[in-house]
C-alpha cells in the first residue's frame, strides 16, 4: 500500500465519522419535528434488547433525550438518559475537529481518541449509570409493567 492510499483511507474514515455524527444529530431532530402530541412518551421502544426483555439497555433513551434537548426541555432530556446532552456536544465537536483535520491535513486528538484508560473509564461510568438505572427501573415498575414493555405481552 502506498502512502497516498493510507492518506486516502484516513480521509475516508474522517468523512465517515462526520456522516455518522451528522446522522446522530439529524435523526432526533426530524423526530422532534414529528413529535406534536408527545407521542414519543407512549411509543414502543425500537431497542431489540428492551423488546425482548422489557429492561432498558445502556443506550436506551438516548434518542428521546436528544429530541427533548432539541425542544429545550433539559430536565426531561436528562431524565431519559443523562448522557444525551453530552452526545450532542461530542457529535458537534467531532464534526468540527474532523473537518479541521481534513482541511489542515493534521491530526489533533489522536492520543486522546485512542486512549485505552479513557475508554475504560467511560465504559465503567456507563456501566455504573446503567446499573443504577436498572435498580430505579425495577423499583418503579411491576413485573407486569416490565413484561408489557416487551414483545411478549
C-alpha positions in Angstrom: 0.0 0.0 0.0 1.4 3.4 -0.9 1.4 6.4 1.4 -1.3 8.1 -0.7 -3.6 5.1 -0.2 -3.1 5.4 3.5 -3.9 9.1 3.4 -7.0 8.5 1.3 -8.2 5.8 3.8 -7.7 8.3 6.7 -9.7 10.9 4.9 -12.4 8.4 4.1 -12.6 7.4 7.8 -12.9 11.0 8.8 -15.7 11.6 6.3 -17.5 8.5 7.6 -17.1 9.9 11.1 -18.6 13.3 10.0 -21.5 11.5 8.3 -22.1 9.3 11.4 -22.1 12.3 13.7 -24.5 14.2 11.4 -26.9 11.3 11.3 -26.8 11.1 15.1 -27.8 14.7 15.3 -30.3 14.8 12.4 -32.5 11.8 13.1 -33.7 13.0 16.5 -34.2 16.5 15.0 -36.7 15.1 12.5 -38.3 13.0 15.2 -38.7 16.3 17.2 -40.5 17.9 14.3 -42.9 14.9 14.2 -43.5 14.9 18.0 -46.6 17.1 18.1 -48.6 15.5 20.9 -45.6 14.0 22.8 -46.3 10.6 21.2 -42.7 9.7 21.9 -43.5 9.1 25.5 -46.1 6.5 24.7 -44.4 4.9 21.7 -42.9 1.4 21.9 -39.1 1.4 22.1 -37.3 0.1 19.0 -34.4 -1.3 21.1 -34.1 -5.0 20.4 -32.9 -5.7 23.9 -35.8 -3.9 25.5 -38.3 -5.5 23.1 -37.0 -9.0 24.2 -36.5 -8.4 27.9 -38.6 -5.4 28.9 -35.5 -3.9 30.5 -33.6 -0.9 29.0 -30.2 -1.4 27.5 -27.3 1.0 28.4 -28.2 3.2 25.3 -32.0 3.2 25.8 -33.4 6.7 25.9 -30.6 8.5 24.1 -32.8 9.3 21.1 -35.6 10.6 23.2 -33.1 12.5 25.3 -31.8 14.3 22.1 -35.4 15.0 21.0 -36.3 16.7 24.3 -33.0 18.5 24.4 -33.8 20.0 20.9 -37.2 21.0 22.3 -35.5 22.8 25.1 -36.7 20.5 27.9 -33.3 19.8 29.6 -34.9 18.1 32.6 -36.8 15.6 30.5 -33.8 15.1 28.3 -31.6 14.2 31.3 -34.3 12.0 32.7 -34.4 9.8 29.6 -30.6 9.5 29.5 -28.0 11.5 31.4 -25.5 11.3 28.5 -27.9 12.7 25.9 -26.7 16.3 26.0 -23.1 15.0 26.0 -23.8 13.1 22.8 -24.8 16.3 21.1 -21.7 18.1 22.4 -19.5 15.1 21.4 -21.0 14.9 17.9 -20.7 18.7 17.3 -17.0 18.6 18.4 -16.3 15.6 16.3 -17.7 17.3 13.2 -15.6 20.4 13.8 -12.4 18.6 14.6 -12.6 16.2 11.7 -13.4 19.0 9.2 -10.4 20.9 10.6 -8.2 17.8 10.4 -9.2 17.2 6.7 -8.5 20.9 5.8 -5.2 21.2 7.7 -4.1 17.6 6.9 -3.1 17.2 10.6 -4.4 15.0 13.4 -5.0 16.8 16.7 -6.7 14.4 19.2 -5.2 11.1 18.2 -3.7 10.4 21.6 -6.9 11.3 23.3 -9.2 9.3 21.0 -7.1 6.2 21.2 -6.5 6.4 24.9 -7.4 3.0 26.5 -7.5 4.4 30.0 -10.1 7.0 29.0 -12.1 4.3 27.1 -12.2 2.0 30.1 -13.2 4.8 32.5 -16.0 5.9 30.2 -17.2 2.2 30.0 -17.1 2.0 33.8 -19.1 5.2 34.1 -21.7 3.9 31.6 -21.9 0.5 33.4 -22.4 2.2 36.8 -25.0 4.5 35.4 -26.8 1.6 33.8 -26.8 -0.4 36.9 -28.3 2.5 38.9 -30.9 2.9 36.1 -31.8 -0.7 36.3 -32.3 -0.6 40.0 -34.5 2.5 39.7 -36.4 0.9 36.8 -37.1 -2.3 38.7 -38.2 -0.3 41.8 -40.6 1.8 39.7 -42.2 -0.9 37.6 -44.1 -4.0 38.4 -43.3 -7.3 36.7 -46.4 -6.9 34.6 -45.3 -3.4 33.5 -41.9 -4.7 32.6 -43.4 -7.5 30.6 -45.8 -5.0 28.9 -42.7 -3.2 27.5 -41.5 -6.3 25.8 -42.9 -8.0 22.7 -44.1 -11.0 24.8 -47.1 -9.2 26.1 
